[in-house]
Amino acid sequence: MGKSVQKLTDSVNLIASKDTWIEGLATQQLIKTSELAGMHRVAGMPDLHPGRGYPIGAAFFTKNKIYPALVGNDIGCGMALWQSSLKVSKVNLDKIVKKLKDIELPLDDSWSNIIQMRRNEKNLRVQGFDHALGTIGGGNHFAEFQAVDEVYNERAFSALGLSKQQLQLLVHSGSRGLGQSILVKHITEHNHDGLQSSEQSFTHYFEQHDEAVRWAELNREMIAKRFLDAIRADGNVILDVNHNLVTAKEIGGIQGFLHRKGATPSDCGAVVIPGSRGDYSYLVKPRDDADEAMHMSLYSLAHGAGRKWKRGECQGRLSHKYKRDDLYKTELGSRVICANKELLYDEAPQAYKKAQTIIADLEEAGLIDVIARLRPILTFKTNGGCSA
């Protein structure tokens, strides 16, 4: 067991060194959640932070029961990395900023055919939410153009079809209003009670959940394609991995259900673990020899840098040090598009842990090898009022 694996109770592990700052409330929520009926094991990631009753940055393994509230309202939220046809050396930031002026409007009729084709391929039957396809949403969601800053594993890097010269696009978003509607309906009917696998409502939730995951994947695809279209570039998807979902899984010989709330799967190949908008992101691959470590971490990794400060208190912490205009450029020289003042402060780099500390914890736990480091060039949040 790696040095950065802490055993909090018989059923709760925390994948973080003792030097990594984690808010006490988050740890309390992690232990409290482990006491739910049917809960078998719980693992917190190094980006663990408090949520609304349940912590974010954690995985939960249950037997014979699922808890939709643990997945939350953004079912299928995840990260997609696309490589563009535009070379980094050809990037003109001022021109790109102008081209993103209308990027938040609903997709127009010219996108109808591709949306319908992809809906059919993904077997999407749900109606009434497609107006939100191709839109990022609020909170910590973003689209970020990136450059490859360092390559640590040339073989793994090349195997993914990546090029150091090309501009990359990282998209973080989920199922928007669809996931929200599913959770609200569940809470209305069942409160925060879980669903037994023998119940009809269990099957019904899973059907809705799985469709929301597929819809979220399509949403990220449409976001990527419209951003690439805006800068007059083509692109191809390198990876797309969900970090808010529940799946059937066998762990340690026990058949159960693995809930991930802000926890990136370590059993889906290479993934990107992003930093804040003023920090590096890391392309990593799960280690081939990490069976014991993966078991301890419930086959999950961090999904980002993890918040240090609560939303709503960031402006008060930063406004006396930084004017609003100061936050549109980062220490790495990247640009930020965010016309929502509250969001500009809430998502400031200072509100997050350093991504390198998260990566170091995962490496020390024996879970990952780093393939490459990605540097932000332009982070897009919103051009105006930001919808949740």
C-alpha positions as CSV (number, residue, x, y, z in Angstrom):
1,M,0.0,0.0,0.0
2,G,1.4,3.4,-1.0
3,K,2.4,6.0,1.5
4,S,-0.4,8.3,0.4
5,V,-3.1,5.8,1.3
6,Q,-4.7,6.5,4.7
7,K,-7.1,4.0,6.3
8,L,-9.6,6.2,8.2
9,T,-11.8,3.3,9.3
10,D,-12.1,-0.4,8.4
11,S,-14.2,0.5,5.3
12,V,-12.9,4.0,4.4
13,N,-9.6,4.8,2.6
14,L,-8.3,8.2,1.8
15,I,-5.9,8.4,-1.2
16,A,-3.9,11.4,0.0
17,S,-0.7,12.1,1.9
18,K,-1.0,13.6,5.4
19,D,0.6,16.8,3.9
20,T,-2.3,17.3,1.5
21,W,-4.8,19.7,2.9
22,I,-8.3,18.3,3.1
23,E,-11.1,20.1,4.9
24,G,-12.3,18.3,8.0
25,L,-16.0,18.5,6.9
26,A,-15.1,16.5,3.7
27,T,-13.6,13.7,5.8
28,Q,-16.6,13.7,8.1
29,Q,-18.9,13.4,5.1
30,L,-16.8,10.6,3.8
31,I,-17.1,8.6,7.0
32,K,-20.8,9.4,7.5
33,T,-21.6,8.2,4.0
34,S,-19.8,4.9,4.7
35,E,-22.5,4.3,7.4
36,L,-25.4,4.2,4.9
37,A,-27.3,0.9,4.6
38,G,-25.7,-1.4,2.1
39,M,-22.5,0.6,1.9
40,H,-19.5,-1.8,1.7
41,R,-16.5,0.4,1.1
42,V,-15.6,4.1,0.5
43,A,-12.6,5.8,-1.0
44,G,-11.8,9.5,-1.0
45,M,-9.4,11.0,-3.6
46,P,-6.8,13.7,-2.9
47,D,-9.1,16.3,-4.4
48,L,-11.8,15.5,-1.8
49,H,-13.9,18.5,-0.7
50,P,-17.3,18.9,0.9
51,G,-20.5,18.7,-1.0
52,R,-24.2,19.1,-0.2
53,G,-24.3,16.3,2.4
54,Y,-22.0,14.0,0.5
55,P,-18.3,14.7,-0.4
56,I,-17.1,15.3,-3.9
57,G,-14.0,13.5,-5.1
58,A,-14.9,10.1,-3.8
59,A,-16.1,6.6,-4.8
60,F,-18.7,4.5,-3.0
61,F,-19.2,0.7,-3.3
62,T,-22.5,-0.8,-2.3
63,K,-24.1,-4.2,-2.3
64,N,-27.7,-4.8,-3.5
65,K,-28.5,-1.1,-3.4
66,I,-27.7,2.2,-5.2
67,Y,-27.9,5.8,-4.0
68,P,-28.8,8.2,-6.8
69,A,-28.0,11.1,-4.5
70,L,-24.4,10.0,-4.4
71,V,-24.1,10.4,-8.2
72,G,-25.9,13.8,-7.9
73,N,-27.6,15.9,-10.5
74,D,-24.8,16.1,-13.1
75,I,-25.1,12.5,-14.2
76,G,-22.4,11.6,-16.8
77,C,-20.2,14.7,-16.1
78,G,-16.7,14.1,-17.4
79,M,-13.7,15.2,-19.4
80,A,-13.1,14.9,-23.1
81,L,-9.8,15.7,-24.7
82,W,-9.7,16.6,-28.4
83,Q,-6.7,17.2,-30.6
84,S,-7.2,20.0,-33.1
85,S,-5.8,20.5,-36.6
86,L,-4.5,23.9,-35.6
87,K,-0.9,24.2,-34.7
88,V,-0.1,26.0,-31.4
89,S,2.4,28.2,-33.3
90,K,-0.5,29.5,-35.4
91,V,-2.7,30.5,-32.5
92,N,-3.8,34.2,-32.4
93,L,-5.6,34.6,-29.1
94,D,-7.3,37.9,-29.9
95,K,-8.8,36.4,-33.0
96,I,-10.0,33.3,-31.2
97,V,-11.7,35.4,-28.5
98,K,-13.7,37.2,-31.1
99,K,-14.7,34.0,-32.8
100,L,-16.2,32.7,-29.5
101,K,-18.7,35.5,-29.2
102,D,-21.8,33.4,-29.9
103,I,-20.5,30.1,-28.6
104,E,-23.1,29.9,-25.8
105,L,-26.2,30.2,-28.0
106,P,-28.2,27.1,-28.7
107,L,-26.9,25.2,-31.8
108,D,-28.7,26.4,-34.9
109,D,-30.4,24.2,-37.6
110,S,-27.1,23.6,-39.4
111,W,-26.3,21.1,-36.6
112,S,-29.6,19.2,-36.7
113,N,-28.5,16.4,-39.0
114,I,-25.3,15.5,-37.0
115,I,-27.3,15.7,-33.8
116,Q,-30.0,13.4,-35.0
117,M,-27.4,11.0,-36.5
118,R,-25.5,10.8,-33.2
119,R,-28.8,10.6,-31.2
120,N,-29.7,7.5,-33.2
121,E,-26.2,6.0,-32.8
122,K,-26.4,6.5,-29.0
123,N,-30.0,5.3,-28.8
124,L,-31.2,8.5,-27.2
125,R,-35.0,8.7,-26.8
126,V,-35.3,11.4,-24.2
127,Q,-36.8,14.6,-25.6
128,G,-36.9,18.2,-24.3
129,F,-33.3,18.8,-23.5
130,D,-31.5,19.0,-26.8
131,H,-31.6,22.9,-26.8
132,A,-28.8,22.5,-24.2
133,L,-26.6,20.3,-26.4
134,G,-23.3,21.9,-27.1
135,T,-23.5,24.2,-24.0
136,I,-21.1,24.1,-21.1
137,G,-23.2,25.2,-18.1
138,G,-22.0,26.8,-14.9
139,G,-20.0,25.9,-11.8
140,N,-16.6,24.3,-12.6
141,H,-17.5,23.4,-16.2
142,F,-15.3,24.8,-18.9
143,A,-13.8,24.4,-22.4
144,E,-10.0,25.0,-22.5
145,F,-7.6,25.3,-25.3
146,Q,-4.2,23.8,-24.2
147,A,-0.7,23.3,-25.4
148,V,1.4,20.2,-24.7
149,D,4.0,21.6,-22.2
150,E,6.0,18.5,-21.3
151,V,6.0,14.9,-22.4
152,Y,7.2,12.3,-19.9
153,N,6.3,9.1,-21.6
154,E,6.9,9.4,-25.4
155,R,5.6,5.9,-26.2
156,A,2.3,6.3,-24.4
157,F,1.9,9.8,-25.8
158,S,2.4,8.7,-29.4
159,A,0.2,5.6,-28.9
160,L,-2.7,8.0,-28.2
161,G,-2.1,9.7,-31.5
162,L,-1.0,13.0,-29.9
163,S,1.3,15.6,-31.3
164,K,3.3,18.3,-29.4
165,Q,2.6,20.8,-32.1
166,Q,-1.2,20.6,-32.2
167,L,-3.6,22.7,-30.1
168,Q,-5.6,20.6,-27.7
169,L,-9.1,21.2,-26.4
170,L,-10.3,19.9,-23.0
171,V,-14.0,19.9,-22.4
172,H,-15.6,19.5,-18.9
173,S,-19.4,19.2,-18.8
174,G,-22.2,16.8,-18.2
175,S,-25.9,16.2,-18.7
176,R,-27.1,19.7,-17.9
177,G,-30.9,19.9,-17.1
178,L,-31.5,16.3,-18.0
179,G,-29.5,15.0,-15.1
180,Q,-31.0,17.6,-12.8
181,S,-34.5,16.5,-13.7
182,I,-33.7,12.8,-13.0
183,L,-32.3,13.5,-9.5
184,V,-35.2,15.9,-8.6
185,K,-37.7,13.2,-9.6
186,H,-35.9,10.6,-7.5
187,I,-35.6,12.8,-4.4
188,T,-39.3,13.8,-4.7
189,E,-40.3,10.1,-4.8
190,H,-37.7,8.5,-2.5
191,N,-36.0,11.3,-0.6
192,H,-32.3,10.3,-0.1
193,D,-33.2,6.7,0.4
194,G,-31.4,4.2,-1.8
195,L,-33.0,1.8,-4.2
196,Q,-32.9,-1.9,-3.7
197,S,-31.8,-3.9,-6.7
198,S,-35.0,-5.9,-6.5
199,E,-37.2,-2.8,-6.9
200,Q,-38.7,-1.7,-10.2
201,S,-37.7,1.8,-9.4
202,F,-34.0,0.6,-9.4
203,T,-34.3,-0.6,-13.0
204,H,-36.1,2.6,-14.0
205,Y,-33.4,4.8,-12.5
206,F,-30.7,2.9,-14.2
207,E,-32.4,3.3,-17.6
208,Q,-32.6,7.0,-17.1
209,H,-29.1,7.3,-15.6
210,D,-27.5,5.4,-18.5
211,E,-29.3,7.5,-21.1
212,A,-28.2,10.7,-19.2
213,V,-24.6,9.4,-19.4
214,R,-24.9,8.9,-23.2
215,W,-26.5,12.4,-23.5
216,A,-23.6,13.9,-21.5
217,E,-21.1,12.3,-23.9
218,L,-22.9,13.7,-26.8
219,N,-23.0,17.1,-25.2
220,R,-19.2,17.2,-24.8
221,E,-18.9,16.1,-28.4
222,M,-21.1,19.0,-29.6
223,I,-19.2,21.4,-27.4
224,A,-15.9,20.3,-28.8
225,K,-17.1,20.4,-32.4
226,R,-18.6,23.9,-32.1
227,F,-15.5,25.3,-30.5
228,L,-13.3,23.7,-33.2
229,D,-15.7,24.9,-35.8
230,A,-15.5,28.5,-34.4
231,I,-11.8,28.6,-34.8
232,R,-12.1,26.9,-38.2
233,A,-10.3,23.8,-37.2
234,D,-11.0,20.1,-37.4
235,G,-10.3,17.7,-34.6
236,N,-10.5,14.2,-33.2
237,V,-11.4,12.9,-29.8
238,I,-8.5,11.4,-27.9
239,L,-10.5,10.3,-24.8
240,D,-13.8,10.9,-23.1
241,V,-14.3,9.7,-19.6
242,N,-17.2,10.2,-17.2
243,H,-16.6,10.9,-13.5
244,N,-20.2,11.2,-12.1
245,L,-22.0,7.8,-12.5
246,V,-22.9,4.5,-11.0
247,T,-22.0,1.1,-12.6
248,A,-22.2,-2.5,-11.7
249,K,-18.8,-3.8,-10.7
250,E,-17.1,-6.7,-9.0
251,I,-14.5,-5.7,-6.4
252,G,-12.6,-8.2,-4.2
253,G,-14.9,-11.0,-5.3
254,I,-18.0,-9.0,-4.3
255,Q,-20.6,-8.0,-6.9
256,G,-22.0,-4.6,-6.3
257,F,-22.4,-1.0,-7.5
258,L,-19.7,1.5,-7.8
259,H,-20.8,5.2,-7.4
260,R,-18.4,7.9,-8.5
261,K,-19.0,11.5,-7.5
262,G,-16.2,13.5,-9.0
263,A,-13.9,10.4,-9.2
264,T,-12.2,9.5,-12.5
265,P,-12.2,5.8,-13.4
266,S,-8.8,4.1,-13.4
267,D,-10.2,1.2,-15.4
268,C,-10.8,3.1,-18.6
269,G,-7.3,3.8,-19.9
270,A,-5.6,7.2,-20.1
271,V,-7.4,10.2,-18.5
272,V,-6.8,13.9,-18.0
273,I,-6.8,15.3,-14.5
274,P,-7.1,19.1,-14.9
275,G,-5.8,21.8,-12.7
276,S,-7.5,25.2,-12.2
277,R,-7.7,27.6,-15.1
278,G,-4.3,29.0,-14.0
279,D,-2.6,25.6,-13.5
280,Y,-1.4,22.7,-15.6
281,S,-3.5,19.7,-16.4
282,Y,-2.0,16.2,-16.5
283,L,-2.5,13.4,-18.9
284,V,-2.0,10.1,-17.0
285,K,-2.4,6.4,-17.4
286,P,-3.3,3.9,-14.7
287,R,-0.4,1.6,-13.8
288,D,-0.5,-1.9,-15.1
289,D,0.8,-3.3,-11.8
290,A,-1.5,-1.4,-9.5
291,D,-4.0,-4.2,-8.6
292,E,-3.8,-3.7,-4.8
293,A,-3.7,0.1,-5.1
294,M,-6.7,0.1,-7.4
295,H,-8.6,-2.1,-5.0
296,M,-7.9,0.4,-2.2
297,S,-9.0,3.3,-4.3
298,L,-12.1,1.5,-5.7
299,Y,-10.6,1.8,-9.2
300,S,-10.9,5.6,-9.1
301,L,-8.7,8.6,-9.4
302,A,-9.0,12.3,-8.7
303,H,-11.1,14.3,-11.2
304,G,-9.3,17.6,-10.7
305,A,-7.3,19.8,-8.4
306,G,-10.0,20.0,-5.7
307,R,-11.4,23.1,-4.1
308,K,-9.7,24.8,-1.1
309,W,-12.4,27.5,-0.7
310,K,-16.2,27.3,-0.7
311,R,-18.1,29.0,-3.5
312,G,-19.5,32.4,-2.5
313,E,-16.6,33.2,-0.3
314,C,-13.9,33.6,-3.0
315,Q,-14.7,37.2,-3.9
316,G,-14.3,38.3,-0.3
317,R,-11.0,36.5,-0.1
318,L,-9.6,37.9,-3.4
319,S,-11.2,41.3,-4.2
320,H,-8.8,43.2,-1.9
321,K,-5.8,41.7,-3.7
322,Y,-7.1,41.5,-7.2
323,K,-9.2,43.7,-9.4
324,R,-11.6,42.0,-11.7
325,D,-9.4,42.7,-14.7
326,D,-6.5,41.0,-13.0
327,L,-8.3,37.6,-13.2
328,Y,-8.6,37.6,-17.0
329,K,-4.9,36.5,-17.3
330,T,-3.2,33.8,-15.3
331,E,0.4,33.4,-14.0
332,L,1.0,30.9,-16.9
333,G,0.1,33.6,-19.4
334,S,-3.2,32.1,-20.4
335,R,-6.4,34.1,-21.0
336,V,-9.8,33.6,-19.4
337,I,-13.2,34.4,-20.8
338,C,-15.7,34.7,-18.0
339,A,-18.2,37.6,-17.9
340,N,-20.0,36.3,-14.8
341,K,-18.3,38.2,-11.9
342,E,-19.2,35.7,-9.2
343,L,-18.0,32.8,-11.3
344,L,-14.8,34.6,-12.2
345,Y,-13.9,34.8,-8.5
346,D,-15.4,31.4,-7.5
347,E,-13.3,29.6,-10.1
348,A,-10.1,31.6,-9.6
349,P,-6.9,29.5,-9.4
350,Q,-6.4,30.5,-5.8
351,A,-9.6,28.7,-4.9
352,Y,-8.1,25.4,-5.9
353,K,-5.3,23.2,-4.7
354,K,-2.2,22.8,-6.8
355,A,-2.7,20.1,-9.4
356,Q,0.9,18.8,-8.8
357,T,0.1,17.9,-5.2
358,I,-2.9,15.8,-6.4
359,I,-0.8,14.0,-9.0
360,A,2.0,13.4,-6.5
361,D,-0.4,11.7,-4.2
362,L,-1.7,9.4,-6.9
363,E,1.8,8.6,-8.0
364,E,2.9,7.8,-4.4
365,A,-0.1,5.6,-4.0
366,G,1.2,3.6,-7.0
367,L,-1.9,4.4,-9.1
368,I,-0.7,6.3,-12.1
369,D,2.2,7.2,-14.4
370,V,2.2,10.7,-15.9
371,I,2.2,10.8,-19.7
372,A,2.3,14.6,-20.3
373,R,1.6,18.0,-18.8
374,L,-0.8,20.4,-20.6
375,R,-0.6,24.2,-20.3
376,P,-3.7,26.3,-20.5
377,I,-3.9,28.9,-23.4
378,L,-7.5,30.0,-23.2
379,T,-10.1,29.0,-20.7
380,F,-13.8,29.6,-21.6
381,K,-16.4,29.8,-18.8
382,T,-19.1,32.2,-20.1
383,N,-19.6,35.3,-22.2
384,G,-22.4,36.5,-20.0
385,G,-25.0,35.2,-17.6
386,C,-24.1,31.7,-16.8
387,S,-26.7,29.0,-16.6
388,A,-26.3,26.1,-14.2
